[in-house]
């Protein structure tokens, strides 16, 4: 079975080799037909501590790495500073 891949934004990088990624999803409410946004935070493994808050990253599920980490950062885009 293929591993899930999600796209999100790094919220925190305060832990060593770990980033917290916020993944947003949008869906239509079944009754009111209004578009709703929901978000969830995932702890992901970042081996080289290369991502900072604001960066867009793609995470892939993996075997448990620690108590909270079940995702690994596969690729990312650095936030551009103007």
Wavefront OBJ file of the C-alpha trace (Angstrom):
o trace
v 0.000 0.000 0.000
v 1.439 3.431 -0.889
v 2.455 5.802 1.852
v 0.395 8.926 2.331
v 1.973 12.244 1.383
v 0.691 15.557 2.727
v 1.638 19.189 2.118
v 1.824 21.693 4.928
v 3.529 24.682 6.492
v 6.182 24.442 9.199
v 4.852 25.965 12.422
v 7.725 25.206 14.798
v 11.321 24.008 14.618
v 12.291 24.316 18.280
v 12.907 20.582 18.751
v 16.081 18.919 17.519
v 15.579 17.040 14.193
v 11.810 17.646 14.421
v 9.447 20.123 12.802
v 5.773 20.655 13.536
v 3.817 20.888 10.284
v 0.285 22.321 9.978
v -1.723 20.573 7.263
v -4.905 22.343 6.133
v -7.811 20.604 4.463
v -10.911 22.123 2.897
v -14.258 20.438 2.493
v -17.889 21.332 1.932
v -20.278 21.046 4.864
v -22.784 18.268 4.094
v -25.851 20.268 5.125
v -24.965 23.956 4.812
v -22.816 23.556 1.659
v -20.296 26.044 3.011
v -16.575 25.469 2.533
v -14.883 24.746 5.857
v -11.155 24.775 6.654
v -9.745 22.388 9.229
v -6.100 22.008 10.187
v -4.058 19.427 12.034
v -0.491 19.480 13.334
v 1.945 16.651 12.598
v 5.402 16.103 14.095
v 7.799 15.212 11.279
v 11.415 14.092 11.247
v 13.850 16.647 9.783
v 17.286 15.004 9.870
v 19.397 18.091 9.069
v 17.308 20.768 10.841
v 17.019 22.603 7.521
v 13.421 23.869 7.660
v 12.200 26.928 9.541
v 8.737 28.297 10.353
v 6.925 29.448 7.222
v 8.525 26.912 4.876
v 6.220 24.741 2.753
v 7.097 21.041 3.105
v 5.835 17.663 1.947
v 5.701 14.915 4.576
v 5.360 11.173 4.121
v 4.158 8.669 6.687
v 6.685 6.210 8.063
v 7.158 3.750 10.891
v 7.109 5.326 14.367
v 10.303 7.251 15.052
v 9.395 8.445 18.549
v 6.313 8.897 20.724
v 4.796 11.562 18.455
v 6.741 11.296 15.168
v 5.255 9.100 12.445
v 6.095 11.357 9.482
v 9.286 12.265 7.605
v 9.929 15.447 5.602
v 10.592 14.406 2.006
v 10.999 17.773 0.294
v 10.364 21.432 0.914
v 10.501 24.981 -0.342
v 12.189 27.692 1.663
v 10.163 30.774 2.471
v 11.344 33.658 0.322
v 12.313 36.808 2.196
v 11.430 40.040 0.459
l 1 2 3 4 5 6 7 8 9 10 11 12 13 14 15 16 17 18 19 20 21 22 23 24 25 26 27 28 29 30 31 32 33 34 35 36 37 38 39 40 41 42 43 44 45 46 47 48 49 50 51 52 53 54 55 56 57 58 59 60 61 62 63 64 65 66 67 68 69 70 71 72 73 74 75 76 77 78 79 80 81 82
